[in-house]
């Protein structure tokens, strides 16, 4: 087994450089002075955790980041929220030990729950093992305001020739990186790229590598107008069919001022999003392209708004699988805002997702607000959600599917539209869910039809046709709604 540690800068040497790209060639500028590099390390270094991984039969330090900001979302509302994270590469099971630096540890929790059997606390040191592509969310003493995220990556891909390359060091982009068709943008280990990536009117582009893309220089609260947000998104693409087969793999995106992906690529794999402090930091919005299947897999998200957008399946098939995510506002799974065309046979399949939810107020885990001026052939359909686990309790509904005005829209319509052929299978809330879920249509022409809730479990109780009224509110404009334990 081989393990490669990663960090903002090499633990071995501070002689890292900024690389600038001109016409696809790599120009390496003068290295930053050692004192400046050390200063930047101290800015980003976690003050709460130290992480080591076994490499070549000895323990090696992994640079662990720590970012703190005042939060206005449902996580740490009105106070400072600190996130700590690190990543490393391994081709087999990696052995990790974590040192807790600031407080005595009386308890710890790991999400997903399946990883807890691999963890052992010995004083102030936690030992854990992770497989490639596994992610762990660790909290101490019940303090959700300072978690540690561990990302065990597979071995990093080789750097392709002719790519736009960002090596170890800090890179501040004056304008979005806009690669050519068929070009690769490579963020290498230790790269910290401040800026965004523009994939509009581009095809067969790869954005890859274990580096970090940061949106830190644009204040989230200064982006007020809805139409301004897309151009400040971290990765932006096209709504139309002109952009094909774009992929984003392996990178970490932090401190987005607004959307992380808007009209994103066809394939997103092993990408980590860490932007929980501000609203409108939506996660993985992507646009499937016709007969292909858009894929999101093995990803992580801790964001301040909707995480996934299965509603986009009216454009093509969508599959989302094997992810660990958390939302601090609005929803985890956004099924619909305004109804879209029903003249399609595309599917959305979302499976094997672990959720931590910090949503408060007017949100839900699964959410749809059908709001159209005309009901004819608009709405959403053909979605299957299975093997979804919410590992903490909820303060909001598990499901909120309604014909009602979209809360944050610029205009209000007549709340028209229909939905059908929706399956929720093996959905588990491990804690309490005191707020009833809703499934509410508007009238006899606008509502929700042919839903199956199979093996939905809340706090250990399976929901069936006899007890669903304690957990669900339905009205007369819903039909074919079944609950099977």
C-alpha positions in Angstrom: 0.0 0.0 0.0 1.1 3.5 -0.7 -0.2 6.7 0.9 0.5 10.2 -0.3 -0.3 13.0 2.2 -1.6 16.3 0.9 -1.7 19.9 2.1 -1.7 23.5 1.3 2.1 23.3 1.0 4.5 20.4 1.2 5.4 19.3 4.7 8.9 18.6 3.4 9.7 21.9 1.7 8.4 25.4 1.6 9.9 26.0 -1.9 6.6 25.9 -3.7 5.8 28.1 -6.7 3.0 29.8 -8.4 2.4 28.6 -11.9 0.9 30.8 -14.6 -0.6 29.5 -17.8 -0.2 31.1 -21.2 -1.5 29.4 -24.4 -1.4 26.0 -22.7 2.2 26.3 -21.7 3.3 26.2 -18.1 5.4 29.1 -16.9 6.7 28.8 -13.4 7.2 32.1 -11.6 9.5 32.8 -8.8 8.8 30.9 -5.6 7.3 32.8 -2.7 9.7 33.7 0.1 9.8 31.0 2.8 8.4 33.5 5.3 5.3 34.2 3.2 4.6 30.5 2.6 4.9 29.9 6.3 2.5 32.8 7.0 -0.1 31.3 4.6 0.3 27.9 6.2 -0.5 29.4 9.5 -3.6 31.2 8.1 -5.1 28.0 6.8 -3.7 25.4 9.3 -6.3 23.8 11.7 -5.7 24.8 15.3 -8.0 22.0 16.5 -6.7 18.8 14.8 -3.5 17.2 13.7 -3.8 14.2 11.3 -1.2 11.6 10.5 -1.3 8.7 8.0 1.0 5.7 7.8 3.3 5.9 4.8 6.3 3.6 4.2 5.8 2.1 7.6 6.0 5.4 9.5 3.5 8.1 10.5 3.5 11.2 8.2 1.7 14.4 8.9 -1.1 15.4 6.6 -1.7 19.2 6.3 -5.1 19.9 7.9 -7.0 23.0 6.9 -9.1 25.1 9.3 -11.5 27.7 8.0 -13.8 29.8 10.2 -16.5 32.3 9.3 -19.6 33.8 10.9 -22.6 31.7 9.7 -26.0 33.0 8.7 -27.4 29.6 7.8 -29.1 26.9 9.9 -25.6 25.7 11.1 -24.1 27.8 13.9 -26.5 30.6 13.1 -25.1 34.0 14.1 -21.9 32.7 15.4 -18.6 31.5 14.1 -18.5 28.1 12.4 -15.2 26.3 12.0 -14.6 23.5 9.5 -11.4 21.4 9.4 -10.5 19.1 6.6 -7.7 17.1 5.0 -7.2 14.7 2.1 -4.7 12.1 1.2 -4.3 9.4 -1.5 -4.1 5.7 -1.0 -4.4 2.6 -3.1 -5.7 0.5 -0.2 -7.1 0.8 3.3 -5.4 3.8 5.0 -4.6 3.9 8.7 -5.1 7.3 10.2 -4.6 8.8 13.6 -6.1 12.1 14.7 -4.8 14.3 17.6 -7.2 16.6 19.3 -5.3 19.7 20.3 -7.6 21.9 22.3 -9.9 20.0 24.7 -10.2 16.8 26.6 -12.3 14.3 24.6 -15.2 12.6 26.4 -17.0 11.4 23.3 -16.8 11.4 19.5 -19.2 10.7 16.6 -18.4 9.6 13.1 -20.7 9.9 10.0 -21.4 7.6 8.2 -22.4 5.4 11.0 -20.8 2.4 9.2 -17.3 3.7 9.9 -17.7 3.8 13.7 -16.7 0.2 14.1 -13.3 1.1 12.6 -12.6 3.9 15.1 -10.8 3.6 18.5 -10.2 6.5 20.9 -7.0 6.3 23.0 -6.8 9.3 25.2 -6.5 12.3 22.9 -5.8 10.2 19.8 -8.5 8.7 17.5 -7.4 5.8 15.2 -9.5 5.1 12.2 -9.2 3.2 8.9 -10.6 4.4 5.5 -10.8 2.9 2.1 -10.2 4.9 -1.1 -13.2 7.2 -1.9 -14.5 7.0 1.7 -15.2 10.2 3.5 -15.6 10.7 7.3 -17.3 13.5 9.3 -16.0 13.6 12.9 -17.3 15.6 15.8 -16.1 15.7 19.4 -18.1 16.0 22.6 -21.2 16.7 20.6 -19.8 20.0 19.2 -21.1 20.3 15.7 -19.5 23.7 15.3 -16.0 22.4 14.7 -16.1 19.2 12.7 -13.2 17.4 11.0 -13.7 16.0 7.4 -11.3 13.2 6.2 -11.2 12.5 2.5 -9.4 9.3 1.4 -8.7 9.7 -2.3 -7.5 7.1 -4.8 -4.0 7.7 -6.2 -4.0 11.0 -8.0 -4.1 10.9 -11.8 -1.1 11.8 -13.9 -0.7 15.3 -15.2 -1.7 15.2 -18.9 0.3 17.1 -21.5 -1.1 20.4 -22.8 -3.2 21.0 -19.7 -3.8 24.1 -17.7 -1.7 23.2 -14.6 -1.8 24.7 -11.2 1.0 23.4 -9.0 1.5 23.7 -5.3 1.1 27.2 -4.0 -1.4 30.1 -4.1 -2.9 31.2 -7.4 -5.2 34.2 -7.7 -7.1 34.4 -10.9 -8.0 37.8 -12.3 -10.7 36.3 -14.4 -12.4 32.8 -14.6 -10.3 30.0 -16.0 -11.8 29.2 -19.4 -10.2 26.1 -20.9 -10.4 25.2 -24.6 -12.4 22.3 -25.9 -10.8 18.9 -25.0 -8.4 20.6 -22.5 -7.7 19.5 -18.9 -7.5 21.9 -15.9 -5.3 20.2 -13.3 -5.2 21.3 -9.7 -2.3 19.5 -8.2 -1.7 18.5 -4.6 -1.1 21.6 -2.5 -2.6 24.0 -5.1 -4.9 26.7 -3.7 -6.6 28.4 -6.6 -8.6 31.5 -5.8 -11.2 32.0 -8.6 -13.6 30.1 -10.7 -13.9 27.9 -13.8 -16.0 28.7 -16.8 -17.1 25.8 -19.0 -19.6 27.6 -21.1 -19.5 26.8 -24.8 -16.9 24.1 -24.0 -17.0 20.3 -24.6 -14.8 17.3 -23.5 -13.1 19.4 -20.7 -11.7 17.7 -17.6 -11.2 19.6 -14.3 -9.3 17.3 -12.1 -6.7 16.7 -9.4 -6.5 16.8 -5.6 -6.1 20.6 -5.2 -8.4 23.3 -3.9 -10.6 25.9 -5.7 -11.5 28.7 -3.4 -14.1 31.5 -3.6 -12.8 33.4 -0.6 -12.1 36.8 -2.3 -15.8 37.6 -3.1 -18.0 38.3 -0.2 -21.1 36.2 -0.4 -23.4 38.9 1.2 -22.4 41.4 -1.6 -24.1 39.3 -4.3 -27.6 40.4 -4.0 -29.2 40.0 -7.4 -30.3 36.6 -8.6 -29.0 37.3 -12.1 -25.5 38.1 -10.7 -25.1 34.8 -9.0 -24.3 32.5 -11.9 -21.3 34.6 -13.0 -19.9 34.3 -9.5 -20.4 30.5 -9.3 -17.4 28.4 -8.8 -18.0 26.2 -11.9 -20.5 27.4 -14.5 -21.7 25.7 -17.7 -24.4 25.9 -20.3 -28.1 25.1 -20.2 -28.2 24.1 -23.8 -26.9 21.1 -25.7 -23.7 22.8 -27.0 -21.5 21.7 -24.1 -21.0 17.9 -24.0 -19.0 15.5 -21.9 -17.4 17.9 -19.4 -16.1 16.3 -16.2 -15.0 17.5 -12.7 -13.1 15.0 -10.6 -11.3 15.0 -7.3 -11.0 18.7 -6.4 -12.2 20.4 -3.2 -14.2 23.6 -3.5 -14.3 25.9 -0.5 -15.9 29.1 0.6 -18.1 29.7 -2.4 -19.8 33.1 -2.4 -22.8 31.6 -4.2 -23.6 28.5 -6.3 -20.9 25.8 -6.4 -22.1 24.3 -9.7 -24.6 26.0 -12.0 -25.6 24.3 -15.2 -22.7 22.0 -14.4 -20.8 19.2 -16.2 -22.1 15.8 -17.2 -20.0 13.9 -14.7 -18.9 14.9 -11.2 -16.8 12.4 -9.2 -15.1 12.6 -5.8 -15.7 16.3 -5.5 -15.9 17.9 -2.1 -17.9 21.1 -1.4 -17.3 23.0 1.8 -19.4 26.3 1.9 -21.8 26.1 4.9 -21.8 29.7 6.1 -24.0 31.5 3.5 -27.3 30.9 1.8 -27.4 30.4 -2.0 -24.3 28.2 -1.9 -26.2 25.5 -3.7 -24.3 22.2 -4.4 -24.4 20.0 -7.5 -26.6 21.5 -10.2 -26.0 19.8 -13.5 -27.6 19.6 -16.9 -28.0 16.1 -18.4 -27.7 16.0 -22.2 -30.4 14.1 -24.0 -29.9 10.4 -24.3 -26.9 10.3 -22.0 -26.9 9.9 -18.2 -25.5 12.7 -16.0 -23.7 11.3 -13.0 -22.7 12.5 -9.5 -20.8 9.9 -7.5 -18.7 9.6 -4.4 -19.0 13.2 -3.5 -19.1 15.3 -0.3 -21.1 18.5 0.4 -21.5 20.7 3.4 -23.3 23.7 1.8 -25.7 26.5 2.8 -28.6 25.6 0.4 -30.0 22.8 -1.8 -27.5 20.0 -2.4 -28.9 17.9 -5.3 -31.3 18.8 -8.2 -33.0 15.7 -9.5 -35.6 18.1 -11.0 -33.3 18.5 -14.0 -34.2 15.0 -15.2 -36.6 16.6 -17.7 -33.5 17.3 -19.8 -32.1 13.7 -19.6 -31.3 10.9 -17.2 -29.6 11.5 -13.9 -27.9 9.2 -11.4 -26.6 10.3 -8.0 -24.9 7.8 -5.8 -22.6 7.1 -2.9 -22.4 10.5 -1.3 -22.1 12.1 2.1 -23.8 15.5 2.3 -25.3 18.1 4.6 -27.6 21.1 3.9 -27.9 24.1 6.2 -30.9 25.7 4.3 -33.8 24.8 2.1 -33.3 21.1 1.1 -31.0 18.2 0.4 -33.0 16.9 -2.6 -34.7 19.7 -4.7 -37.4 18.0 -6.7 -38.9 21.1 -8.3 -39.3 24.8 -8.0 -41.3 25.7 -11.1 -42.8 22.9 -13.0 -40.9 21.7 -16.1 -42.0 19.9 -19.2 -43.6 16.5 -18.6 -43.1 15.5 -22.3 -40.2 13.1 -21.6 -39.4 9.6 -20.4 -36.2 10.4 -18.6 -35.4 9.1 -15.1 -33.7 10.3 -11.9 -32.1 7.6 -9.7 -30.7 8.7 -6.4 -29.3 6.0 -4.1 -26.9 5.3 -1.2 -26.8 8.8 0.3 -25.9 9.6 3.9 -27.3 12.9 5.1 -26.6 15.2 8.1 -29.2 18.0 8.2 -29.0 21.4 9.8 -32.0 22.8 8.0 -34.2 25.1 10.0 -37.3 27.2 9.2 -39.0 26.7 5.8 -37.1 23.7 4.5 -37.2 19.9 4.2 -34.9 17.1 3.3 -37.0 16.2 0.1 -38.7 19.4 -1.2 -40.8 20.5 -4.2 -42.6 23.7 -4.7 -44.7 23.4 -7.8 -45.4 27.0 -9.0 -46.5 27.5 -12.6 -49.0 29.7 -14.2 -50.3 26.9 -16.4 -50.8 23.3 -15.4 -50.6 21.8 -18.9 -47.7 19.4 -19.2 -45.6 20.9 -16.5 -44.3 19.4 -13.2 -41.9 16.6 -12.4 -41.9 12.8 -12.7 -40.0 9.6 -12.8 -37.8 9.8 -9.7 -36.5 6.9 -7.5 -34.8 7.6 -4.2 -33.5 4.6 -2.3 -31.1 3.8 0.6 -31.1 7.3 2.0 -30.1 7.7 5.7 -30.5 10.9 7.7 -28.2 10.2 10.7 -29.4 13.0 12.9 -32.9 14.1 13.9 -34.9 16.7 12.0 -36.4 20.1 12.9 -38.1 20.4 9.5 -40.3 18.0 7.5 -38.7 14.9 5.9 -40.9 15.5 2.8 -42.5 18.8 1.7 -44.1 18.4 -1.7 -46.7 21.0 -2.5 -48.3 23.2 -5.1 -47.5 26.5 -3.5 -45.5 29.6 -4.4 -41.8 29.2 -4.5 -40.5 31.0 -1.4 -37.6 32.8 -2.9 -38.8 33.5 -6.4 -39.0 36.9 -8.0 -42.7 36.4 -8.9 -45.6 34.3 -7.8 -47.6 32.2 -10.2 -50.8 30.2 -9.7 -49.0 27.2 -8.1 -50.1 24.9 -11.0 -48.5 21.6 -12.1 -48.5 17.9 -11.5 -46.1 15.2 -10.4 -46.2 11.4 -10.8 -44.3 8.2 -10.6 -42.1 9.0 -7.6 -40.6 6.2 -5.4 -39.0 6.6 -1.9 -37.5 3.3 -0.8 -35.4 2.5 2.3 -35.5 6.1 3.7 -34.4 6.2 7.3 -34.4 9.0 9.9 -32.3 7.8 12.8 -33.6 10.5 15.2 -36.8 12.3 15.9 -38.9 14.1 13.1 -41.6 16.0 15.0 -42.8 18.1 12.1 -45.3 16.3 9.8 -44.4 15.8 6.2 -46.7 17.3 3.5 -48.0 16.1 0.2 -50.5 18.7 -0.9 -52.0 19.4 -4.3 -53.8 22.6 -5.5 -57.0 21.4 -7.1 -58.4 18.5 -9.1 -56.2 19.4 -12.1 -53.0 20.1 -10.2 -51.6 17.7 -7.7 -49.5 14.6 -7.0 -50.1 11.0 -8.2 -48.7 7.5 -8.0 -46.2 7.8 -5.1 -44.8 4.8 -3.3 -43.3 5.2 0.2 -41.7 1.8 0.8 -39.7 1.1 4.0 -39.7 4.6 5.3 -38.5 4.5 8.9 -38.6 7.4 11.4 -36.9 7.0 14.8 -37.3 3.2 14.5 -41.0 3.2 13.4 -41.9 2.0 10.0 -44.5 4.1 8.2 -47.5 2.2 6.8 -51.1 2.7 5.7 -52.3 2.6 9.3 -49.9 5.2 10.9 -48.9 7.5 8.1 -51.4 10.1 9.3 -49.2 10.8 12.3 -46.3 11.7 10.1 -47.9 12.9 6.8 -50.5 15.4 5.8 -52.2 14.7 2.5 -55.2 16.4 0.8 -57.8 15.4 -1.7 -55.7 16.4 -4.7 -53.3 13.5 -4.3 -54.0 10.0 -5.7 -52.4 6.6 -5.8 -50.3 7.3 -2.6 -49.1 4.1 -1.0 -47.2 3.4 2.2 -45.6 -0.1 2.5 -43.5 -1.1 5.6 
